[in-house]
């Protein structure tokens, strides 16, 4: 398979926060690329500046130095063709809007007609397994279902790239497995690029085609792991696959090293 | 089950007023005081005083000015509050001044407004607004400022335009706090409606009540106070209905959170 063109390019990204107690270097020197149509997971120890990185990529936070390009265009404001899914679905969905209105709001904002919008919302809700839930309010749904609403909102926006910030950290294990499968399924049917941040090593191996392991702050890319598991994944067989176990053990080791902080910058990783 | 609960609720809420009325009616049996006429006397005065052309000459204009004053306070308070609340610099720039103006008791402005605007309806409405706007304005600022940062980031990341952001995110998000301000605005406005009619006035509820006071028309005076109380209760009922509609999502959310 020929390699697809680069969609997201992060180069020499550095972010320093000025606080009352002096400067805190959250991101040291991050360089990586995501190709169009890839599903890339980012894992790192807690405090590795994962959320900072995503906010920079999403154009919500200005980096101290370095550059981010989406489809060859520098990101300085939230890019039109990017959709974000936050960890805190309860604070990201608007509780005064119904599920359908939440999903449809970005479409309404970009001037999609009412009929088209409603059709699209209905299609998307059914794609994420929320048939017939459009009239409810998000807070009437369980946590997992609420995160499905947030995913539906992101997908209905027709993004080139879907950026997810630890989206399943707040749901229980079984719901989490279902949502992981949903992400894999949406990724392959919609041919969208996905950047998925998590602190869960198993999740990163299960979901990703490639896993970027971050060091602890000041952050750099400590290692890039190609996940050479079959494309069709399954909670039972994939997780029991010896190769899965090898990969997760390897990444776990890397995270241990990252936590101890004895990895050194290997030029541009 | 629910019917029984409704009946019970109704019984509970009318029990105290009935008891108080009974006590009032029974009071002349023990002592008479010309400043506290019995309810029958006040009811009679109520019918004679208000249920005639005075309703058109005094009550309706008063209520009209009250309604206007409340409406202007709410609309202006929300509009300016949303603006100030949305911009941090505007907030720190204007907040000390707002706190100062809020602290000025509006009745002292009546002579000033009378000179500026003349003695007319506009002046009386201005007096109502001069006090009624502050709770709405300050609560709107606070409500807009307090919108969850993740919701702000969500609307930024989906590039929501200013109009969508205002009507679909900012105002609904600030609505619970704004409604708190509106509730205070209603009671402040009623007080100011009365006060605005007590000086340099020749008609209106407030004027009539102070006239009755000055002329020892005690039962009539009490009937006016009764009418004011009824207006206040009506306002509060209307508010509760509006609040149930505007904040139905909020009450649902709170119920889920408590469960």
Interface residues (C-beta under 8 A of the other chain):
Chain A: X55 X58 X59 X60 X78 X80 X82 X83 X84 X86 X88 X91 X92 X94 X95 X96 X97 X105 X106 X108 X109 X110 X137 X139 X140 X153 X157
Chain B: X148 X150 X151 X153 X154 X156 X157 X158 X159 X160 X161 X164 X168 X169 X172 X173 X175 X249 X250 X252 X253 X256 X257
